[in-house]
Structure formats: structure tokens, C-alpha cells
Amino acid sequence: MTTARAYFEIYKSLPVSVKSKVFSMIIKEESPLLSEIENSLIDVQQMKKGLKPKRNVKDLIASLRNE
């Protein structure tokens, strides 16, 4: 699956209100969103290769609360 197809599959699953916000951010080319998506994909690839420890949802929530 190509990266564009993966983005589209994720985009399709979003609620309508969020889709419009994401779409406007993409059109405006707001780099924080695009760079965060790219960094997340790199993290997932590294986790699959065993270069980074795998995280579950509890770890993600805990890290978000600490920020």
C-alpha cells in the first residue's frame, strides 16, 4: 500500500467535522501536520524493524498527559 493510499484510508475513517479541518490544513500546507504524519510513519517503520520499542495506547495516553 502506498503512503498516499494509507493517508486516504485514515482520512476516510475520520468524522466529517475533522475531515474538513484536516482538508483545510492540507490545502494550506501547514507543515506541522504533515511533518507529524511523516514522523509517525517513520516511528512505525522503526518499531516494525525492532529499532524502537513498541508502544501501546496506554503509553501514548501517558505521554500525551505529560506534555
Secondary structure, 3 states (H helix, E strand, C coil): CCHHHHHHHHHHCCCHHHHHHHHHHHHCCCHHHHHHHHHHHHHHHHHHHCCCCCCCHHHHHHHHHHC
